[in-house]
Amino acid sequence: MGIQVWFIVLGVGVMTLIVWDGKRRKLKQRALSAAGRPHKAPAVDSASISEHPFEAMSPPEEASAVTSPAIQCMPGGSRIGSATHILGKVIADEPVLIKGRLEGTLIAPNHPVSVTASGHVASYLEGNSVDIDGKMVGTLKANTKATLLSRARIQGIVEAPSLECMAGAWLQVDVAKKVNLHKIAMVS
């Protein structure tokens, strides 16, 4: 066979692979849209955290449909709804559920704080126990336990005596464990 025949065979093979890849991508997009999750193309450029904190995060595309326990609705406490965008400082003496966007500080040191899959938090978040299933950029401080569920996208610093991370969570963090130091004085 001549070189022209090899180029034709190679060209046909490459075109077949391109068509198969296009069909695979189309099926993947249909599966994601049927599951209620819109397909997003990966980010090309990365903005600085201070300018656009949530756009700076570009976690890898989800390879499989990993399901995790959803954040349970609490009977009482404060709720930041999905249509709410708060800029500033929130101090709560009750449980807090975040479904919307908070850019600033949230402090509830004696109560649980939960961020649902639609929730976005930037800057500082502190709670007794913290469950994250949404996006967080900044410092996360949990006084007893921090739980990162499968849809969590965290960038910044996590400080907690106990950290639980479910499969599928995406982290780009520094982890600090609070250490209780006991000073012993020796008297003679």
C-alpha positions in Angstrom: 0.0 0.0 0.0 1.1 3.5 -0.7 1.4 6.4 1.7 -1.8 8.0 0.4 -3.8 4.9 1.4 -2.3 5.0 4.9 -3.2 8.7 5.3 -6.8 7.9 4.2 -7.1 5.0 6.7 -5.6 7.2 9.5 -8.0 10.1 8.6 -11.0 7.8 8.7 -9.9 6.4 12.1 -9.5 9.9 13.6 -12.8 11.0 12.3 -14.5 8.0 13.8 -12.9 8.8 17.2 -14.1 12.4 17.0 -17.7 11.3 16.2 -17.7 8.8 19.1 -16.3 11.5 21.5 -19.0 13.9 20.4 -21.7 11.3 21.1 -20.2 10.6 24.5 -20.2 14.3 25.5 -23.8 14.7 24.3 -24.9 11.8 26.4 -23.0 13.1 29.4 -24.7 16.5 29.0 -28.1 14.9 28.8 -27.4 12.8 31.9 -26.3 15.9 33.9 -29.3 18.0 32.8 -31.7 15.1 33.6 -30.1 14.9 37.1 -30.9 18.7 37.6 -27.2 19.8 37.4 -26.3 22.1 34.5 -23.2 21.2 32.7 -20.5 23.8 33.0 -17.3 24.1 30.9 -14.1 24.3 33.0 -12.9 27.8 33.7 -10.0 29.0 31.5 -8.7 31.9 33.4 -8.5 32.4 37.2 -9.4 35.7 38.8 -8.1 36.8 42.1 -9.9 35.6 45.2 -10.7 39.1 46.4 -12.2 40.3 43.2 -14.5 37.4 42.3 -14.1 34.7 45.1 -16.5 32.1 43.6 -15.4 32.4 40.0 -11.8 31.8 41.1 -12.7 28.3 42.1 -12.4 25.8 39.3 -12.9 22.3 40.8 -12.6 19.3 38.5 -15.8 18.2 36.7 -17.7 15.5 38.7 -16.7 12.1 37.2 -19.5 10.2 38.8 -22.8 10.9 40.5 -21.6 10.6 44.2 -24.5 11.2 46.5 -24.1 12.2 50.1 -26.6 12.8 52.8 -28.3 16.1 52.3 -28.2 18.8 54.9 -31.2 18.2 57.1 -33.6 21.1 57.6 -33.6 22.4 61.1 -36.8 23.2 62.9 -35.6 26.6 64.3 -32.9 29.1 63.8 -31.9 31.6 61.1 -32.2 30.9 57.4 -30.5 32.8 54.6 -32.7 31.9 51.6 -31.4 31.1 48.1 -32.5 34.5 46.8 -30.7 36.4 49.6 -27.3 38.0 49.2 -25.7 39.4 52.4 -22.7 41.7 52.5 -21.5 42.2 56.0 -21.3 40.6 59.4 -23.9 38.2 60.9 -23.7 37.2 64.6 -26.2 34.5 65.6 -27.1 32.9 68.9 -29.1 30.1 67.1 -28.5 27.5 64.4 -27.9 29.0 60.9 -28.8 27.5 57.5 -27.3 29.2 54.4 -28.9 28.6 51.0 -28.0 32.0 49.6 -24.9 34.1 49.3 -22.9 35.6 52.2 -19.9 37.8 51.6 -18.5 38.8 55.0 -18.5 37.2 58.4 -20.8 34.7 60.1 -20.3 33.9 63.8 -22.4 31.4 65.7 -19.9 29.8 68.1 -22.3 27.8 70.2 -24.6 26.5 67.4 -24.5 24.5 64.2 -24.0 26.2 60.9 -25.0 24.5 57.6 -24.3 25.6 54.0 -26.5 23.8 51.4 -25.5 23.0 47.9 -26.8 26.3 46.6 -25.0 28.3 49.4 -21.9 30.4 48.8 -19.8 31.9 51.7 -16.8 34.2 51.3 -14.5 35.5 54.0 -15.1 34.0 57.5 -17.5 31.3 58.9 -17.5 30.1 62.5 -19.8 27.7 64.2 -19.9 24.9 66.8 -20.3 22.3 64.2 -20.2 23.2 60.5 -21.6 21.2 57.6 -20.7 22.4 54.1 -22.3 21.1 50.9 -21.9 24.4 48.9 -19.0 26.8 48.2 -16.7 28.4 50.7 -13.8 30.8 50.1 -11.9 32.0 53.1 -11.6 30.8 56.7 -13.8 28.1 58.1 -13.6 27.6 61.9 -15.6 24.8 63.6 -15.4 24.5 67.4 -16.2 20.8 67.5 -16.5 19.3 64.0 -16.4 20.4 60.3 -18.2 18.1 57.8 -17.5 18.6 54.1 -20.2 16.8 52.0 -19.7 15.5 48.5 -20.7 18.8 46.7 -18.5 21.0 48.9 -16.0 23.3 47.2 -13.7 24.8 49.7 -10.8 27.2 49.2 -8.9 28.8 52.1 -8.2 27.7 55.7 -10.1 25.1 57.7 -9.6 25.1 61.5 -11.4 22.3 63.4 -10.5 19.7 66.0 -12.3 17.1 63.9 -12.7 17.2 60.1 -14.9 14.8 58.1 -14.6 14.9 54.3 -17.0 12.9 52.1 -15.9 11.5 48.7 -16.4 14.1 46.0 -15.6 17.2 48.0 -13.1 19.5 46.4 -10.5 21.2 48.7 -7.7 23.7 48.3 -7.1 24.5 51.9 -4.7 24.7 54.8 -5.9 22.6 57.7 -5.3 23.7 61.3 -6.2 21.5 64.2 -6.8 23.3 67.5 -4.6 21.9 70.1 -5.3 22.3 73.8 -2.1 22.9 75.6 -2.0 22.2 79.4 0.7 24.1 81.3 2.0 22.2 84.3 3.8 24.2 87.0 6.3 22.5 89.1 6.6 23.9 92.6 9.4 22.8 95.0 
